[in-house]
Amino acid sequence: QNSSGTQISNNIFLFTGSNVANMNLGGNSGLNFQNNLTYSYNSTLDDLSGTNNLNNQDPLFTNFNSGIGLNSSSNDYNIQSGSPAEGAGTDGNDLGVFNGGFPFDIRGYPTELPYLTDFVIFNNIISAGTPLNINIKANANINN
């Protein structure tokens, strides 16, 4: 709230509500939007202030269902070939969370570290100097 002088770049702002017309910026008059895309599945949005913004353009996600939650792991926020977000970033990369091949995981798992899938403590009551017996299972996050 009440931000000023803030540069907001290379994003995709997506709305699935039926009564959204603008970003409701309130007292944030000093925001500078550059190379962003806005899209609403149910209404027309007001244009963003700033330069090189793609207002009211479908980002053409690989797989997106506007009827389920935006954070659903069944949505695929990679963009299809021919998307207006393709190459539209300030750096010439794509807009959105996968900008420039960024290793983003919709589930929130770390991208460069394995993540735990199972953690069992076999002897949870021990005295000092006694070994703690555990079993840990983890999966790699990136498939390469």
Protein Blocks (a to p, Z undefined) as FASTA:
>chain_A
ZZahiacehiacddfbfkbfbeolmjmlmbccehiadddfkbccdddedehiaehiaehi
abdcfkbcfklckbccbdcehiakgopafnopaedjkgghiacdfklpafkbccdfbdcd
fblcccehiacddddddddfbfZZ
